[in-house]
Amino acid sequence: MDRSRELADFLRSRRARITPGQAGLTADGRARRVPGLRRDEVARLAGVSTEYYTRLEQGRAGNPSPEVTEALAGALRLDPAEREHLIDLLARPARRAPISPQRVRPGLHLMLQTLEHVPAFILGRRTDVLAANRLARQVLTDFDALPVPHRNLARYYLLDPEARERVGDWERIAAETVAVLRLEAGRYPQDRRLTDLISELTLRSPEFSSWWNDHRVLRRTHGTKLYHHPLAGDLHFSYESFQPPGDTDQSLCVYNIEPGSATAQALQFLTNWTAPQPTAPPGGAP
């Protein structure tokens, strides 16, 4: 990933969405040839010179101070995920050690088993599905049955034809997942597996490039999900996603349900229907 170009495109896309009126600027009578704010207007709002901001947007200004970075974030009205992305893009490129495979510690595996009444799974870098309980495999797809390189949430949403039918509001969920990947790309620019995933999605998903070029970034924390299950029908969830202590590159995702709701009853049906059948003892019944 060309970080200078990424920084330039990100800053342009963020200033293009803000009108002078939204930024509290009065009209100066000049004809506007760009959508949103001009470079000189962003510079004025951030308290830097137009020349400096221009060099920054062109990737020629070096590393700005934390104060300047915060002023730019305020001028461009960046949300927390966008601020994090800006900091990542402004960071001096460094040689990173090869990213080692991620492992889920035993305590988190035990937690997934404890949460057997709701879907729950653990995501790693690149939205890799590192572990999932039985209901998560039933509601989404059986990630354990896939080859390890294919156990990836973005890959499932964007490339699996079944996902378009099963995931309610598919377009919104898929676009948000692309925004999650772009945040990851800013944080780990030298992750070859992430680069390969982005290349595959670019080639195979008709929608991916458009969403990727929006430069939207997102860190999932909570929200709602709807799934259309072929056996259990419509399933409504309120999900929570958070980082377990000790590993900032993993997220525990839990799909909560309202007790006594239609979804709770449907999940109980699904649990009973898919429960492993007891095996007969050797030699048959006495």
Contacts in CASP RR format, 6 or more apart in sequence:
PFRMAT RR
TARGET T0000
AUTHOR 0000-0000-0000
METHOD contacts of the structure
MODEL  1
MDRSRELADFLRSRRARITPGQAGLTADGRARRVPGLRRDEVARLAGVST
EYYTRLEQGRAGNPSPEVTEALAGALRLDPAEREHLIDLLARPARRAPIS
PQRVRPGLHLMLQTLEHVPAFILGRRTDVLAANRLARQVLTDFDALPVPH
RNLARYYLLDPEARERVGDWERIAAETVAVLRLEAGRYPQDRRLTDLISE
LTLRSPEFSSWWNDHRVLRRTHGTKLYHHPLAGDLHFSYESFQPPGDTDQ
SLCVYNIEPGSATAQALQFLTNWTAPQPTAPPGGAP
1 185 0 8 1.000
1 186 0 8 1.000
1 189 0 8 1.000
1 195 0 8 1.000
3 89 0 8 1.000
3 93 0 8 1.000
3 186 0 8 1.000
3 189 0 8 1.000
4 58 0 8 1.000
4 59 0 8 1.000
4 60 0 8 1.000
6 89 0 8 1.000
6 186 0 8 1.000
7 56 0 8 1.000
7 57 0 8 1.000
7 59 0 8 1.000
7 89 0 8 1.000
7 90 0 8 1.000
8 57 0 8 1.000
8 58 0 8 1.000
8 59 0 8 1.000
9 215 0 8 1.000
10 85 0 8 1.000
10 86 0 8 1.000
10 89 0 8 1.000
10 215 0 8 1.000
11 42 0 8 1.000
11 56 0 8 1.000
11 57 0 8 1.000
11 72 0 8 1.000
11 76 0 8 1.000
12 57 0 8 1.000
13 214 0 8 1.000
13 215 0 8 1.000
14 76 0 8 1.000
14 77 0 8 1.000
14 78 0 8 1.000
14 82 0 8 1.000
14 215 0 8 1.000
15 36 0 8 1.000
15 37 0 8 1.000
15 38 0 8 1.000
15 39 0 8 1.000
15 41 0 8 1.000
15 42 0 8 1.000
15 76 0 8 1.000
16 34 0 8 1.000
16 35 0 8 1.000
16 36 0 8 1.000
16 37 0 8 1.000
17 35 0 8 1.000
17 36 0 8 1.000
18 36 0 8 1.000
18 37 0 8 1.000
18 76 0 8 1.000
18 77 0 8 1.000
19 36 0 8 1.000
19 37 0 8 1.000
20 26 0 8 1.000
20 27 0 8 1.000
20 36 0 8 1.000
20 37 0 8 1.000
20 41 0 8 1.000
22 77 0 8 1.000
23 37 0 8 1.000
23 41 0 8 1.000
23 45 0 8 1.000
23 75 0 8 1.000
23 77 0 8 1.000
25 37 0 8 1.000
25 41 0 8 1.000
25 44 0 8 1.000
25 45 0 8 1.000
32 38 0 8 1.000
37 45 0 8 1.000
39 50 0 8 1.000
39 53 0 8 1.000
39 54 0 8 1.000
39 57 0 8 1.000
40 50 0 8 1.000
40 53 0 8 1.000
42 53 0 8 1.000
42 72 0 8 1.000
42 75 0 8 1.000
42 76 0 8 1.000
43 49 0 8 1.000
43 50 0 8 1.000
43 52 0 8 1.000
43 53 0 8 1.000
43 54 0 8 1.000
44 50 0 8 1.000
45 74 0 8 1.000
45 75 0 8 1.000
46 53 0 8 1.000
46 68 0 8 1.000
46 71 0 8 1.000
46 72 0 8 1.000
46 74 0 8 1.000
46 75 0 8 1.000
47 71 0 8 1.000
47 75 0 8 1.000
48 56 0 8 1.000
48 68 0 8 1.000
48 71 0 8 1.000
48 72 0 8 1.000
52 61 0 8 1.000
55 61 0 8 1.000
56 62 0 8 1.000
56 64 0 8 1.000
56 72 0 8 1.000
62 92 0 8 1.000
63 90 0 8 1.000
63 91 0 8 1.000
63 92 0 8 1.000
64 72 0 8 1.000
64 90 0 8 1.000
69 86 0 8 1.000
69 87 0 8 1.000
69 90 0 8 1.000
72 86 0 8 1.000
73 82 0 8 1.000
73 83 0 8 1.000
73 86 0 8 1.000
76 82 0 8 1.000
78 86 0 8 1.000
80 219 0 8 1.000
81 183 0 8 1.000
81 217 0 8 1.000
81 218 0 8 1.000
81 219 0 8 1.000
82 217 0 8 1.000
84 183 0 8 1.000
84 187 0 8 1.000
84 217 0 8 1.000
84 219 0 8 1.000
85 182 0 8 1.000
85 183 0 8 1.000
85 186 0 8 1.000
85 217 0 8 1.000
88 186 0 8 1.000
88 187 0 8 1.000
89 186 0 8 1.000
93 189 0 8 1.000
95 190 0 8 1.000
96 188 0 8 1.000
96 190 0 8 1.000
99 125 0 8 1.000
99 188 0 8 1.000
99 191 0 8 1.000
99 193 0 8 1.000
102 124 0 8 1.000
102 125 0 8 1.000
102 128 0 8 1.000
102 130 0 8 1.000
102 249 0 8 1.000
102 250 0 8 1.000
103 130 0 8 1.000
104 122 0 8 1.000
104 130 0 8 1.000
104 131 0 8 1.000
104 250 0 8 1.000
105 247 0 8 1.000
108 122 0 8 1.000
108 131 0 8 1.000
108 244 0 8 1.000
108 250 0 8 1.000
108 252 0 8 1.000
109 131 0 8 1.000
111 120 0 8 1.000
111 252 0 8 1.000
112 120 0 8 1.000
112 121 0 8 1.000
112 122 0 8 1.000
112 131 0 8 1.000
112 132 0 8 1.000
112 133 0 8 1.000
113 133 0 8 1.000
115 133 0 8 1.000
115 254 0 8 1.000
116 133 0 8 1.000
116 134 0 8 1.000
116 135 0 8 1.000
116 271 0 8 1.000
117 135 0 8 1.000
117 267 0 8 1.000
117 271 0 8 1.000
118 135 0 8 1.000
118 237 0 8 1.000
118 254 0 8 1.000
118 255 0 8 1.000
118 256 0 8 1.000
118 257 0 8 1.000
118 267 0 8 1.000
119 132 0 8 1.000
119 133 0 8 1.000
119 135 0 8 1.000
119 136 0 8 1.000
119 138 0 8 1.000
119 139 0 8 1.000
119 140 0 8 1.000
119 237 0 8 1.000
119 254 0 8 1.000
119 255 0 8 1.000
120 132 0 8 1.000
120 133 0 8 1.000
120 135 0 8 1.000
120 136 0 8 1.000
120 252 0 8 1.000
120 253 0 8 1.000
120 254 0 8 1.000
120 255 0 8 1.000
121 129 0 8 1.000
121 130 0 8 1.000
121 131 0 8 1.000
121 132 0 8 1.000
121 133 0 8 1.000
121 136 0 8 1.000
121 140 0 8 1.000
121 143 0 8 1.000
121 253 0 8 1.000
122 129 0 8 1.000
122 130 0 8 1.000
122 131 0 8 1.000
122 132 0 8 1.000
122 250 0 8 1.000
122 251 0 8 1.000
122 252 0 8 1.000
122 253 0 8 1.000
123 129 0 8 1.000
123 130 0 8 1.000
123 153 0 8 1.000
123 241 0 8 1.000
123 250 0 8 1.000
123 251 0 8 1.000
123 253 0 8 1.000
124 130 0 8 1.000
124 249 0 8 1.000
124 250 0 8 1.000
124 251 0 8 1.000
125 184 0 8 1.000
125 188 0 8 1.000
125 191 0 8 1.000
125 194 0 8 1.000
125 249 0 8 1.000
126 152 0 8 1.000
126 154 0 8 1.000
126 181 0 8 1.000
126 184 0 8 1.000
126 191 0 8 1.000
126 193 0 8 1.000
126 194 0 8 1.000
126 197 0 8 1.000
127 152 0 8 1.000
127 153 0 8 1.000
127 154 0 8 1.000
127 155 0 8 1.000
127 177 0 8 1.000
127 180 0 8 1.000
127 181 0 8 1.000
127 184 0 8 1.000
128 151 0 8 1.000
128 152 0 8 1.000
128 153 0 8 1.000
129 143 0 8 1.000
129 151 0 8 1.000
129 152 0 8 1.000
129 153 0 8 1.000
129 156 0 8 1.000
130 151 0 8 1.000
130 250 0 8 1.000
132 140 0 8 1.000
132 143 0 8 1.000
132 144 0 8 1.000
134 271 0 8 1.000
134 274 0 8 1.000
135 267 0 8 1.000
135 270 0 8 1.000
135 271 0 8 1.000
136 143 0 8 1.000
136 255 0 8 1.000
137 143 0 8 1.000
137 144 0 8 1.000
138 229 0 8 1.000
138 270 0 8 1.000
138 274 0 8 1.000
139 227 0 8 1.000
139 229 0 8 1.000
139 235 0 8 1.000
139 255 0 8 1.000
139 270 0 8 1.000
140 156 0 8 1.000
140 166 0 8 1.000
140 227 0 8 1.000
141 156 0 8 1.000
141 160 0 8 1.000
141 162 0 8 1.000
141 163 0 8 1.000
141 166 0 8 1.000
143 151 0 8 1.000
143 156 0 8 1.000
144 151 0 8 1.000
152 197 0 8 1.000
153 177 0 8 1.000
154 177 0 8 1.000
154 178 0 8 1.000
154 180 0 8 1.000
154 181 0 8 1.000
154 197 0 8 1.000
154 201 0 8 1.000
155 197 0 8 1.000
155 200 0 8 1.000
155 201 0 8 1.000
156 163 0 8 1.000
157 163 0 8 1.000
157 167 0 8 1.000
157 170 0 8 1.000
157 173 0 8 1.000
157 174 0 8 1.000
157 177 0 8 1.000
158 174 0 8 1.000
158 177 0 8 1.000
158 178 0 8 1.000
158 201 0 8 1.000
158 204 0 8 1.000
158 205 0 8 1.000
158 207 0 8 1.000
158 208 0 8 1.000
159 200 0 8 1.000
159 201 0 8 1.000
159 204 0 8 1.000
159 205 0 8 1.000
163 170 0 8 1.000
164 170 0 8 1.000
165 228 0 8 1.000
166 227 0 8 1.000
166 228 0 8 1.000
166 229 0 8 1.000
166 230 0 8 1.000
167 173 0 8 1.000
167 174 0 8 1.000
167 225 0 8 1.000
167 226 0 8 1.000
167 227 0 8 1.000
167 228 0 8 1.000
168 225 0 8 1.000
168 226 0 8 1.000
168 227 0 8 1.000
168 228 0 8 1.000
169 226 0 8 1.000
171 207 0 8 1.000
173 225 0 8 1.000
174 207 0 8 1.000
174 211 0 8 1.000
175 207 0 8 1.000
175 211 0 8 1.000
175 216 0 8 1.000
176 218 0 8 1.000
176 220 0 8 1.000
178 201 0 8 1.000
178 208 0 8 1.000
178 211 0 8 1.000
178 212 0 8 1.000
178 216 0 8 1.000
179 211 0 8 1.000
179 214 0 8 1.000
179 216 0 8 1.000
179 217 0 8 1.000
179 218 0 8 1.000
180 217 0 8 1.000
180 218 0 8 1.000
180 219 0 8 1.000
180 220 0 8 1.000
181 194 0 8 1.000
181 197 0 8 1.000
181 198 0 8 1.000
181 201 0 8 1.000
181 212 0 8 1.000
182 212 0 8 1.000
182 215 0 8 1.000
182 216 0 8 1.000
182 217 0 8 1.000
183 217 0 8 1.000
183 218 0 8 1.000
183 219 0 8 1.000
184 191 0 8 1.000
184 194 0 8 1.000
185 191 0 8 1.000
185 194 0 8 1.000
185 198 0 8 1.000
188 194 0 8 1.000
198 212 0 8 1.000
201 208 0 8 1.000
202 208 0 8 1.000
202 209 0 8 1.000
202 212 0 8 1.000
220 241 0 8 1.000
220 251 0 8 1.000
220 253 0 8 1.000
221 240 0 8 1.000
221 241 0 8 1.000
221 242 0 8 1.000
222 238 0 8 1.000
222 239 0 8 1.000
222 240 0 8 1.000
222 241 0 8 1.000
223 238 0 8 1.000
223 239 0 8 1.000
223 240 0 8 1.000
224 236 0 8 1.000
224 237 0 8 1.000
224 238 0 8 1.000
224 239 0 8 1.000
225 236 0 8 1.000
225 237 0 8 1.000
225 239 0 8 1.000
225 255 0 8 1.000
226 234 0 8 1.000
226 235 0 8 1.000
226 236 0 8 1.000
226 237 0 8 1.000
227 234 0 8 1.000
227 235 0 8 1.000
227 237 0 8 1.000
228 234 0 8 1.000
228 235 0 8 1.000
229 235 0 8 1.000
229 266 0 8 1.000
229 270 0 8 1.000
231 269 0 8 1.000
231 270 0 8 1.000
231 273 0 8 1.000
232 266 0 8 1.000
232 267 0 8 1.000
232 269 0 8 1.000
232 270 0 8 1.000
233 266 0 8 1.000
234 262 0 8 1.000
234 263 0 8 1.000
234 266 0 8 1.000
235 263 0 8 1.000
235 266 0 8 1.000
235 267 0 8 1.000
236 257 0 8 1.000
236 261 0 8 1.000
236 262 0 8 1.000
236 263 0 8 1.000
237 255 0 8 1.000
237 256 0 8 1.000
237 257 0 8 1.000
237 263 0 8 1.000
238 255 0 8 1.000
238 256 0 8 1.000
238 257 0 8 1.000
238 258 0 8 1.000
239 253 0 8 1.000
239 254 0 8 1.000
239 255 0 8 1.000
239 256 0 8 1.000
240 253 0 8 1.000
240 254 0 8 1.000
240 256 0 8 1.000
241 251 0 8 1.000
241 252 0 8 1.000
241 253 0 8 1.000
241 254 0 8 1.000
242 251 0 8 1.000
242 252 0 8 1.000
243 250 0 8 1.000
243 251 0 8 1.000
243 252 0 8 1.000
244 250 0 8 1.000
244 251 0 8 1.000
244 252 0 8 1.000
257 263 0 8 1.000
257 264 0 8 1.000
257 267 0 8 1.000
258 264 0 8 1.000
END
